[in-house]
Amino acid sequence: MNLTNNNAVIGVDLGATNIRSGKVVNGEVVNLSKNKVPKTNDGQIVIERLIETIETTFDNHIKAIGIGVPSLLDRKNGIVYQVQNIPSWKEVQLKTILESHFKIPVTIDNDANCFALGERVFGAGKNFEDFVGLSIGTGLGCGIIKDGKLIPDANGCSGEFGSLFYLDSIVEDYCSSKFFINHYKTTGAELFEKAKQNDSKAINSFHEFGHHLGKAIQMILFSVDPEVIILGGSISEAFGFFSESMFQTLKEFPYQNMIKKLKIIKATNSDAGILGAASLCFYQKLN
C-alpha cells in the first residue's frame, strides 16, 4: 500500500508503563488514548488491553498501524521477542494478531527507534542527518539516525546502551527513573517538583543523575559519534537540573574536539513516540 503523510494512520507507543495510541493525520495527533500496561503474567491480557487502546482511536479512515515495542523483533514478520516489562511476551506474533483483528497493514519497530524517527520526521531532528535519540523515562531507550534514516540492523536493537555494565549494575539503573527509585526511594517526578522548590536533596539527586548520564553519553560517543543527541522522555523535563553536571562529566572525555562539536538538545514533541510509530507506515522500509 502506498501511503502519504496525509493518510490517516495510527501510531502506538507501547512503553514500560503506558500504552499510548494516537490517530495521526498530516503529522498531527488528532485523537489520543492511553492505558496502563497490565501487570500480569498472562500475555493475552496485555494483547487485549493493547487492542482495546487502539480501538478507541480507530475508525474507517485508518489505513495502517505503526507500533513501537521495547523489545527485540523480526521486522519483516512482525514478531517481538523478550519484551521489556512484559515478561509473558517471550515471542509474540504481534503483526499477525493485529492485522487479523483490524484488517489493515501493521508495521512494528523498537520503541526507542520510533522516538528517534519521530524526532527526525516531526521534531528536533528535522535538520540533522546523524543523531542519537535518548528516551529517558522508566528505562533508557536509544534510537540511532544515520544519513537521515534509522540505522538498519538485524533485530531492531542497535544502541541498547542502557544494558551495558556500569558500576555495580547496568547503565539504565543509573540513567532512568530507576536511579531515583533505587537511590532516593522516590520517583524522578516527585524529586523534580521538590527541586523546583529549591529542595537541596532533590537538586543533589539530579546533580548525581547528570554525572551518570554524562558517563552514558561518553559510551555513546565512543560507539556512534553523532552530530546531535536529542533527549526525550519524562526525566528530560528536568534537564535544567542535571545539565550542568552532565556537561562537567563530558569534560573528562579524552577527545574534547568531539565534545565541542556535539549538540545536546531536548526533544520538541511530547508525542514523538506515537508520531515515529505512525511514520513506520510510510517512511521506513528496512527490509
Sequence and secondary structure as in RCSB ss.txt:
>XXXX:A:sequence
MNLTNNNAVIGVDLGATNIRSGKVVNGEVVNLSKNKVPKTNDGQIVIERLIETIETTFDNHIKAIGIGVPSLLDR
KNGIVYQVQNIPSWKEVQLKTILESHFKIPVTIDNDANCFALGERVFGAGKNFEDFVGLSIGTGLGCGIIKDGKL
IPDANGCSGEFGSLFYLDSIVEDYCSSKFFINHYKTTGAELFEKAKQNDSKAINSFHEFGHHLGKAIQMILFSVD
PEVIILGGSISEAFGFFSESMFQTLKEFPYQNMIKKLKIIKATNSDAGILGAASLCFYQKLN
>XXXX:A:secstr
    TTS EEEEEE SSEEEEEEEETTEEEEEEEEE    S HHHHHHHHHHHHHTT  TT   EEEEESSEEET
TTTEEES TT TT SEE HHHHHHHHH S EEEEEHHHHHHHHHHHHSTTTT SSEEEEEESSSEEEEEEETTEE
   SSS TT GGGSEETTEEGGGTSSHHHHHHHHSS HHHHHHHHHTT HHHHHHHHHHHHHHHHHHHHHHHHT 
 SEEEEESGGGGGHHHHHHHHHHHHTTSS HHHHHH EEEE S TTHHHHHHHHTTTT    
